[in-house]
């Protein structure tokens, strides 16, 4: 099944969609980027299994994006009908509303979609939103208004309605704050999928796409690394991190989303006056291809060797075991020179370069949370 959601973010809207496609009576499950091994034995008999990854979020024009939930064949057919119309530079809210009103949905019975059209006349920005399906609508202090649908909807709403402590240097309504919130959320979801299999029983997850308006056009978050790790509290808020430390790098090549996973072992730590560098020459890496659902999309398992990457766009998620035997799940996202991930496919090593002020912030976060998770 799926999860697609729109969060308003105080009039800086974003859209998020998972990548998982499941199927009943499938003999085996695919390898998921977060896990890397067959999880068939972890899925109850008779329950649908993950069979592929596919994009469910599409940018149809510089100012139109669309996300789908449901049946792949229905989604593909509707997308082929909508894309030619939406690619017109003369599209506006009135024409789009008329088009979707007159569209024949007789072959779109078990699926749903959400569309967002953003118009900027140089003076003001207006947003037209259109949903088709039984979306839930909620109010949330952190994400403002939300709409969601799919088998992951209840899980998603439960997570975002937790008493989350959030800090950002960006103000409400700034799209950068929306990116920070959603990048942090994705890092958390990936970490929980890796270590707790949290989303998979309800048939959603596998990875996530994020679309937002960058003040000129709608884009997807690209060239981003998600660093995930587990650990446990030892005492006084100190955390012992447990390997492997895992990096998932998201990068678009043409219409394909490429996810490169790197698991790190035997970390070496170096530091100078300003930076801490964690480096590993003992790594396992793999590339996953996530195509669109369009006819003729590349479904090959391999479109070339794993490529090196370097990025400052980074989400980091933790799953911390606590003395109360519940999990503490902090996460954050940053785009700055304070944090950098560098992977060399040629030299077969990966480095995480972190400014000491970031490390201090993480340690402060752990220490502040610690009193809430100790035994009573």
C-alpha positions as CSV (number, residue, x, y, z in Angstrom):
1,X,0.0,0.0,0.0
2,X,1.3,3.5,0.6
3,X,1.4,6.8,2.4
4,X,1.1,10.2,0.7
5,X,0.7,13.4,2.8
6,X,0.6,17.1,2.4
7,X,1.7,19.4,5.2
8,X,0.8,23.1,5.1
9,X,3.8,24.3,7.2
10,X,2.2,27.7,7.8
11,X,1.6,28.4,4.1
12,X,4.8,26.8,2.9
13,X,3.2,23.5,1.7
14,X,5.2,20.3,1.0
15,X,4.2,16.9,-0.2
16,X,5.7,13.6,0.9
17,X,5.2,10.1,-0.5
18,X,6.6,6.7,0.3
19,X,8.1,4.3,-2.3
20,X,6.8,0.8,-1.3
21,X,4.7,-1.4,-3.6
22,X,3.3,-4.5,-2.0
23,X,1.5,-7.5,-3.4
24,X,-0.5,-10.4,-2.0
25,X,0.7,-14.0,-2.6
26,X,4.2,-12.9,-3.4
27,X,6.7,-15.7,-2.7
28,X,9.5,-13.4,-1.6
29,X,10.0,-9.8,-0.6
30,X,12.4,-7.5,-2.2
31,X,15.5,-6.2,-0.4
32,X,14.7,-2.8,1.0
33,X,17.4,0.0,1.1
34,X,17.0,0.4,4.9
35,X,17.4,-3.3,5.7
36,X,19.3,-5.1,2.9
37,X,18.1,-8.6,3.6
38,X,15.0,-10.7,2.8
39,X,12.3,-9.9,5.4
40,X,9.8,-12.5,4.1
41,X,10.0,-14.5,7.4
42,X,9.1,-11.3,9.4
43,X,5.8,-10.8,7.5
44,X,2.8,-12.7,8.7
45,X,1.6,-15.5,6.3
46,X,-1.0,-14.1,3.9
47,X,0.0,-10.5,4.4
48,X,1.1,-8.6,1.3
49,X,4.9,-8.4,0.8
50,X,7.1,-5.7,-0.6
51,X,7.7,-6.5,-4.2
52,X,9.2,-3.3,-5.7
53,X,9.9,0.3,-5.2
54,X,8.3,3.0,-7.4
55,X,7.8,6.7,-7.3
56,X,4.4,8.0,-6.4
57,X,5.2,11.7,-6.4
58,X,5.3,13.5,-9.8
59,X,6.1,17.1,-10.9
60,X,3.9,17.6,-14.0
61,X,5.0,21.2,-14.5
62,X,7.2,23.8,-12.8
63,X,4.1,24.7,-10.7
64,X,2.2,21.4,-10.5
65,X,2.9,18.3,-8.5
66,X,0.8,15.2,-7.9
67,X,1.0,12.2,-5.5
68,X,-0.8,8.9,-5.8
69,X,-1.9,6.0,-3.6
70,X,-3.5,2.8,-4.8
71,X,-3.2,0.4,-7.8
72,X,-0.2,0.9,-10.1
73,X,-2.1,0.3,-13.3
74,X,-4.8,2.8,-12.4
75,X,-2.1,5.4,-11.3
76,X,-0.2,4.9,-14.6
77,X,-3.3,5.4,-16.7
78,X,-4.5,8.5,-15.0
79,X,-0.9,10.0,-15.0
80,X,-0.7,9.5,-18.7
81,X,-4.0,11.4,-19.1
82,X,-3.2,14.2,-16.7
83,X,0.4,14.9,-17.7
84,X,-0.2,16.3,-21.2
85,X,-2.9,18.7,-19.9
86,X,-0.8,19.8,-16.9
87,X,2.3,20.4,-19.0
88,X,0.7,23.4,-20.7
89,X,2.3,26.7,-19.7
90,X,-1.1,28.3,-19.7
91,X,-2.5,26.1,-17.0
92,X,-4.1,27.9,-14.0
93,X,-6.3,27.0,-11.1
94,X,-9.6,27.5,-12.9
95,X,-8.7,25.4,-15.9
96,X,-7.2,22.6,-13.7
97,X,-10.4,22.5,-11.5
98,X,-12.5,22.2,-14.6
99,X,-10.4,19.5,-16.1
100,X,-10.5,17.3,-13.0
101,X,-14.2,17.9,-12.6
102,X,-14.9,16.6,-16.1
103,X,-12.4,13.7,-16.1
104,X,-13.9,10.2,-16.4
105,X,-12.8,8.3,-13.2
106,X,-14.5,5.0,-14.2
107,X,-11.0,3.3,-14.4
108,X,-9.7,4.9,-11.3
109,X,-11.7,3.1,-8.6
110,X,-9.2,1.8,-6.0
111,X,-6.8,4.7,-6.0
112,X,-6.4,8.3,-4.8
113,X,-4.4,11.4,-5.6
114,X,-3.5,14.8,-4.3
115,X,-2.6,17.7,-6.6
116,X,-1.0,21.1,-5.8
117,X,-0.8,24.0,-8.2
118,X,1.2,27.0,-7.2
119,X,0.8,30.3,-9.0
120,X,3.1,33.3,-8.5
121,X,2.3,36.5,-10.3
122,X,5.3,38.4,-8.8
123,X,3.2,40.0,-6.1
124,X,1.5,37.1,-4.3
125,X,1.6,33.3,-4.3
126,X,-1.6,31.3,-4.5
127,X,-2.0,27.6,-4.0
128,X,-4.8,25.4,-5.5
129,X,-5.1,22.0,-3.8
130,X,-7.2,19.1,-5.2
131,X,-7.7,15.7,-3.6
132,X,-9.5,12.6,-4.9
133,X,-10.1,9.9,-2.3
134,X,-10.9,9.6,1.4
135,X,-8.1,11.8,2.7
136,X,-8.0,12.6,6.4
137,X,-7.5,16.2,7.4
138,X,-5.9,17.2,10.7
139,X,-4.5,20.2,12.6
140,X,-1.0,19.9,14.0
141,X,1.1,22.4,15.9
142,X,4.3,21.4,14.2
143,X,3.2,20.8,10.6
144,X,0.1,23.1,10.6
145,X,-2.7,21.5,8.6
146,X,-2.2,18.0,7.1
147,X,-3.9,15.7,4.7
148,X,-3.0,12.1,4.3
149,X,-4.2,8.8,2.8
150,X,-3.0,5.2,2.5
151,X,-2.3,2.3,4.8
152,X,0.4,4.4,6.6
153,X,-2.0,7.3,7.4
154,X,-2.7,6.4,11.0
155,X,0.9,5.7,11.7
156,X,1.9,9.0,10.1
157,X,-0.7,11.0,12.1
158,X,0.3,9.3,15.4
159,X,4.0,10.2,14.8
160,X,3.4,13.9,13.9
161,X,1.0,14.4,16.7
162,X,3.5,13.3,19.4
163,X,4.7,16.0,21.7
164,X,7.7,16.7,19.4
165,X,10.2,19.3,20.5
166,X,11.3,21.2,17.4
167,X,13.8,24.0,16.9
168,X,14.8,25.9,13.8
169,X,16.5,29.2,12.9
170,X,13.8,29.6,10.2
171,X,10.5,31.2,10.9
172,X,7.0,29.8,10.3
173,X,6.0,30.1,6.6
174,X,9.7,29.9,5.4
175,X,9.9,27.0,3.1
176,X,13.3,26.2,4.5
177,X,11.6,25.4,7.8
178,X,9.3,23.0,5.9
179,X,12.3,21.3,4.4
180,X,13.9,21.0,7.9
181,X,10.7,19.5,9.4
182,X,10.2,17.0,6.6
183,X,13.8,16.1,6.2
184,X,14.0,15.4,9.9
185,X,10.8,13.3,9.7
186,X,12.1,11.2,6.8
187,X,15.4,10.6,8.7
188,X,13.3,9.4,11.7
189,X,11.1,7.1,9.5
190,X,14.1,5.5,7.8
191,X,15.8,4.9,11.2
192,X,12.7,3.3,12.7
193,X,12.2,1.1,9.6
194,X,15.8,0.0,9.8
195,X,15.9,-0.9,13.5
196,X,12.2,-1.4,14.4
197,X,10.5,-2.4,11.1
198,X,7.9,0.2,12.2
199,X,6.2,1.0,8.9
200,X,6.3,-2.4,7.2
201,X,3.5,-4.2,9.1
202,X,1.1,-1.6,7.6
203,X,2.7,-1.9,4.2
204,X,4.3,1.5,3.7
205,X,7.8,2.9,3.7
206,X,10.8,1.7,1.8
207,X,11.9,5.2,1.3
208,X,10.4,8.7,0.7
209,X,10.3,11.6,-1.7
210,X,9.7,15.2,-0.7
211,X,8.4,18.0,-3.0
212,X,8.4,21.7,-2.2
213,X,8.2,25.1,-3.9
214,X,11.5,26.8,-3.9
215,X,10.0,30.3,-4.7
216,X,10.5,29.7,-8.5
217,X,9.3,26.2,-9.2
218,X,8.3,22.9,-7.5
219,X,11.3,20.6,-7.0
220,X,12.1,17.3,-5.2
221,X,14.7,17.2,-2.4
222,X,17.8,15.9,-4.2
223,X,21.4,15.0,-3.5
224,X,20.6,14.2,0.2
225,X,22.1,11.7,2.6
226,X,20.2,10.2,5.5
227,X,22.5,8.9,8.3
228,X,20.8,6.4,10.6
229,X,22.1,4.7,13.7
230,X,21.0,3.0,16.9
231,X,22.3,3.2,20.4
232,X,21.4,3.1,24.1
233,X,21.7,5.4,27.1
234,X,24.4,4.4,29.5
235,X,24.3,7.0,32.2
236,X,23.7,10.8,32.7
237,X,22.5,11.2,29.2
238,X,25.5,9.7,27.6
239,X,24.7,7.5,24.6
240,X,26.7,4.4,23.4
241,X,26.1,4.2,19.6
242,X,25.9,0.8,18.1
243,X,27.2,0.0,14.6
244,X,26.5,-0.3,11.8
245,X,26.2,3.3,11.0
246,X,24.2,3.5,7.8
247,X,24.0,6.2,5.1
248,X,21.2,6.3,2.4
249,X,22.0,8.7,-0.4
250,X,19.1,10.0,-2.6
251,X,19.9,11.3,-6.0
252,X,17.8,11.7,-9.2
253,X,19.3,10.6,-12.5
254,X,16.8,11.4,-15.3
255,X,13.4,10.1,-14.2
256,X,15.0,7.5,-11.9
257,X,15.6,8.0,-8.2
258,X,18.9,6.3,-7.2
259,X,19.3,5.3,-3.6
260,X,22.9,4.3,-2.7
261,X,23.2,2.6,0.7
262,X,26.5,2.4,2.6
263,X,26.9,0.5,5.9
264,X,30.0,1.4,7.9
265,X,32.1,-0.8,10.1
266,X,35.3,-0.3,12.1
267,X,35.0,3.5,12.3
268,X,38.1,5.6,12.8
269,X,37.7,8.9,14.6
270,X,39.9,11.9,13.8
271,X,39.5,15.5,15.0
272,X,41.1,19.0,14.8
273,X,40.2,22.2,16.5
274,X,36.8,22.5,14.7
275,X,35.8,19.2,13.2
276,X,35.3,15.5,14.0
277,X,35.7,13.1,11.2
278,X,34.3,9.5,11.3
279,X,35.8,7.4,8.5
280,X,35.4,3.8,7.5
281,X,37.3,1.7,5.0
282,X,35.2,-1.4,5.9
283,X,31.9,-0.8,4.1
284,X,29.1,-2.6,2.3
285,X,27.4,-0.6,-0.4
286,X,24.6,-1.2,-2.9
287,X,22.5,0.8,-5.4
288,X,18.7,0.7,-5.7
289,X,16.8,2.0,-8.7
290,X,13.4,3.6,-8.0
291,X,11.7,4.2,-11.4
292,X,8.5,6.1,-12.2
293,X,5.4,4.0,-12.9
294,X,5.3,5.3,-16.5
295,X,5.2,2.7,-19.3
296,X,8.7,1.9,-20.5
297,X,10.3,3.1,-17.2
298,X,13.7,1.5,-16.5
299,X,13.1,-1.5,-14.3
300,X,16.7,-2.8,-14.5
301,X,18.4,-3.8,-11.3
302,X,21.6,-2.1,-12.5
303,X,22.2,0.9,-14.7
304,X,25.9,1.2,-14.0
305,X,28.3,1.0,-11.1
306,X,27.8,2.6,-7.7
307,X,29.0,6.2,-8.0
308,X,30.8,8.4,-5.5
309,X,28.9,11.3,-3.8
310,X,29.4,14.3,-1.6
311,X,26.7,16.3,0.1
312,X,25.9,18.9,2.7
313,X,22.2,18.1,2.6
314,X,21.9,15.6,5.4
315,X,19.2,14.2,7.7
316,X,20.2,12.2,10.7
317,X,18.0,9.8,12.6
318,X,18.6,7.8,15.8
319,X,16.8,4.9,17.6
320,X,18.0,5.0,21.2
321,X,17.1,2.2,23.6
322,X,16.4,3.5,27.1
323,X,16.3,2.2,30.7
324,X,12.5,2.3,30.4
325,X,12.7,-0.1,27.4
326,X,11.0,2.4,25.2
327,X,12.7,4.1,22.3
328,X,13.9,7.7,22.0
329,X,13.8,8.7,18.3
330,X,15.4,12.1,17.8
331,X,16.2,13.3,14.3
332,X,17.3,16.5,12.5
333,X,18.1,17.8,9.0
334,X,20.6,20.4,8.0
335,X,22.1,22.0,4.9
336,X,25.3,23.7,5.9
337,X,29.1,23.2,5.9
338,X,28.9,22.0,9.5
339,X,28.0,18.5,8.4
340,X,29.2,16.7,5.3
341,X,29.1,13.1,4.0
342,X,31.7,12.0,1.4
343,X,31.7,8.6,-0.2
344,X,34.4,7.4,-2.6
345,X,33.5,4.3,-4.7
346,X,37.0,4.2,-6.1
347,X,38.7,4.2,-2.7
348,X,35.9,2.3,-1.1
349,X,35.6,4.5,2.0
350,X,33.1,6.9,3.5
351,X,33.6,9.9,5.8
352,X,31.2,11.9,8.0
353,X,32.7,15.3,8.7
354,X,30.9,17.0,11.6
355,X,31.6,20.4,13.2
356,X,32.1,20.1,17.0
357,X,29.1,22.4,17.6
358,X,26.9,19.9,15.8
359,X,28.2,17.1,18.1
360,X,27.6,19.3,21.1
361,X,24.1,20.0,20.0
362,X,23.4,16.2,19.6
363,X,24.9,15.5,23.0
364,X,22.8,18.3,24.5
365,X,19.7,16.8,22.9
366,X,20.5,13.4,24.5
367,X,21.2,14.9,27.9
368,X,18.0,16.9,28.0
369,X,15.9,13.8,27.1
370,X,17.6,11.5,29.5
371,X,15.6,12.3,32.6
372,X,12.4,11.4,30.8
373,X,13.7,7.9,30.0
374,X,15.3,6.7,33.2
375,X,13.7,4.1,35.5
376,X,11.3,5.6,38.0
